[in-house]
Amino acid sequence: MPRGDKRLYTDKQKRQAEHIEEGYEERGVPEDEAERRAWATVNKVHGGGEKPGGGGSGKGEDHEPMRKGGRRGGAR
């Protein structure tokens, strides 16, 4: 599968990436960098595409990367 191919991602993952990308663009991040960061976040959360054959197939989700700035206030 060539790099950048999104066939093994679910519709939910694609929607999440689009939403994350829009948030970066609203904060002034260039479009190509916003897209790169959005997919990096989706991959970190899901471990890759969740359809069979993808790296994240059968794994749980880790929502920690979607927290703004990580944990705030010194919480451990």
C-alpha positions in Angstrom: 0.0 0.0 0.0 1.5 3.4 -1.0 2.2 6.0 1.6 -0.7 8.3 2.1 -3.3 5.8 1.1 -6.4 6.1 3.3 -8.4 3.1 2.2 -7.9 1.2 5.5 -9.3 4.1 7.6 -12.9 4.1 8.7 -15.3 6.9 8.0 -15.1 7.9 11.6 -11.3 8.3 11.4 -11.6 10.4 8.3 -14.2 12.7 9.9 -11.9 13.0 13.0 -9.0 14.0 10.8 -11.0 16.5 9.0 -12.3 18.1 12.2 -8.8 18.2 13.7 -7.4 19.7 10.5 -10.1 22.5 10.6 -9.1 23.3 14.2 -5.4 23.7 13.3 -6.3 25.9 10.3 -8.5 28.2 12.5 -5.3 28.7 14.6 -3.3 29.8 11.6 -1.4 26.6 10.8 -0.8 26.2 7.0 -3.2 23.8 5.2 -0.6 21.1 4.4 0.9 21.1 7.9 -2.6 21.0 9.4 -3.5 17.9 7.4 -0.2 16.2 8.4 -0.8 17.0 12.1 -4.4 15.8 11.9 -3.5 12.4 10.5 -0.6 12.0 12.9 -3.1 12.5 15.8 -5.6 10.0 14.3 -2.8 7.5 13.9 -1.6 8.1 17.5 -5.2 7.6 18.8 -6.1 4.6 16.7 -2.8 3.0 15.9 -3.5 3.3 12.2 -6.4 2.3 9.9 -9.0 0.2 11.7 -10.2 -1.8 8.8 -8.8 -5.3 8.4 -5.2 -5.1 7.2 -4.6 -1.8 9.0 -2.2 -1.4 11.9 -5.0 -0.4 14.3 -7.3 -3.3 13.6 -8.6 -4.9 16.8 -6.9 -2.4 19.1 -8.5 0.1 21.5 -8.4 3.9 21.3 -6.1 6.1 23.4 -7.6 9.6 23.6 -4.7 11.2 25.4 -3.2 12.7 22.2 -6.5 14.6 21.6 -6.3 16.4 24.9 -5.3 20.1 24.3 -1.7 20.4 25.4 -1.7 17.1 27.2 -2.6 17.0 30.9 -2.7 20.5 32.5 -2.2 21.7 36.0 0.4 19.1 37.0 -2.2 16.3 37.2 -0.4 12.9 37.3 
